[in-house]
Amino acid sequence: MTDSVLVKVAQGDQRAVRACIDEFGSLVWSIARRFTRTRADAEDAVQEIFMDIWRSASRFDPAQGSERVFIATIARRRLIDRLRRSSNQGTTTSTEEIDTLAWADPGTNAETSAEAQTAARAVMQLRPEQRRVLELGLLQGLSHSEIAEALQMPLGTVKTMMRRGLIQVRELMGVDAQISDEVQES
Amino acid sequence: MSTSVMNNERLVELLVQRATEGLNANEQVELNRLLADGNYSDADQFDETAAALVLAGIDEEEPLPSSLRSQLERQADAFVPNSPSATVTTLPARPSAVPPSKLPWLAAAACAALAIAGWWPRAEEEAGEIDFLAQASADLDTLARARERLLAQATVMQWNFKPTDDPAGRSVSGDIVWDAESQVGYMRFRGLPTNNPQEIQYQLWIFDTTRGDQYPVDGGVFNIPAGSSNGEVVVPILAKLPIRNPGLFAVTIEKPGGVVVSARERIVALAQNSG
């Protein structure tokens, strides 16, 4: 028997539909608050995201990754769509808000999931300017053009840094996971 | 045999953009076409990496507000999981959803000889918005030519749009072309009124007979730009789930950004297989 609430939703378990809210409600809400300008926007987005989660539950494969990453992926896609539709995208972001959003050494915080800790360790290995591009794009939701403007960089450089940064983080996460597996086995 | 997206530079570029700032209509169509060309096992890798990084940026989760939790629980209770034995009931996403018995869609659906049990949760995780600015600035001639090229394919189907009783749908004509092999299609409209995207948007729904009538696939949110109401407008279809056997295409009017579940209040165009 699986403990995955998403697998249970996919199997038709009505109770698991509600359980998704208990398990992931605060996560989805926290992500939504970062990528919306008002509380009302965030509430609307969360309702859409949960519909997406329930409808997509059958696509979740526990062998391929964690529920939290799956949930966060769905939430981000929905929120990016909403950001694109917003005519004021990025215009309400203050420098102060931008500066407060950055990755930190994950340490051993029990609240942070394994993937998040691995990702945080990986991103800390990037060059500072490359990490900054990822921070503005992923944590703040700025478009590539907005990042180019904020950092006084050519748009092409931002796109290249974003692409290489994600590829590097992916590769570093793979290495990190492999080391963890080896430590556990030994 | 599966291949890696990393072997295709343009595909990587589009996937990174999808994972970071999203795609416009033309880019989404291009991505769909590229993904349809191969069996890629790692197409979601950039989205997943970005999601893991977002998780890493959350120090402390903020509790869900109790009023929102209550709303979600109502939504959850109305949702019926898609198991083989499950039946589907009407699924209002918003408390204001109009009762099905009052909806003009039912008459239209009856004319279409389809047994639609309920309406229309979005059948996939991505909203297929057609970016207004991108669409307005897109070269309509290019879209028209792309549509013509698609029509030349042997596998393409072409159905006419029929008007509806909705005030915005009474003068609608045009057609829909869809190529099942490439999963590419276009809508061509005449007489569909210009919309103000701050107030309303059009949304396409595709009924795939292999998925069941309860779960139409979101075909994208789109606009009719000013000045084009009396002319011909070609709009690309953004179906992000594979469409195996389309039985009906329906266009509704929705709030800006589209909806997860349509209230079925305004249906402005229908195209169905009459064969």
Interface residues (C-beta under 8 A of the other chain):
Chain A: V9 A10 Q11 G12 D13 Q14 A16 V17 R18 C20 I21 G25 S26 L27 V28 W29 S30 I31 R33 R34 E43 V46 Q47 E48 F50 M51 D52 I53 W54 R55 S56 A57 S58 R59 G65 R68 V69 A72 T73 I74 A75 R76 R77 R78 I80 D81 R82 L83 R84 R85 S87 L101 A102 W103 A104 P106 E111 T112 S113 E115 A116 Q117 T118 A119 A120 V123 L134 E135 G137 L138 L139 S143 H144 K159 M162 R163 L166 V169 R170 M173
Chain B: V12 E13 V16 Q17 A19 T20 E21 G22 N24 D44 Q45 F46 D47 E48 T49 A50 A51 A52 L53 V54 L55 A56 G57 I58 D59 E60 E61 E62 P63 L64 P65 L68 R69 Q71 L72 E73 Q75 A76 D77 F79 V80 P81 N82 S83 P84 S85 A86 A93 P121 R122 A123 E124 E125 E126 A127 E129 D131 Q198 Y215 V221 P256 G257 V260 V261
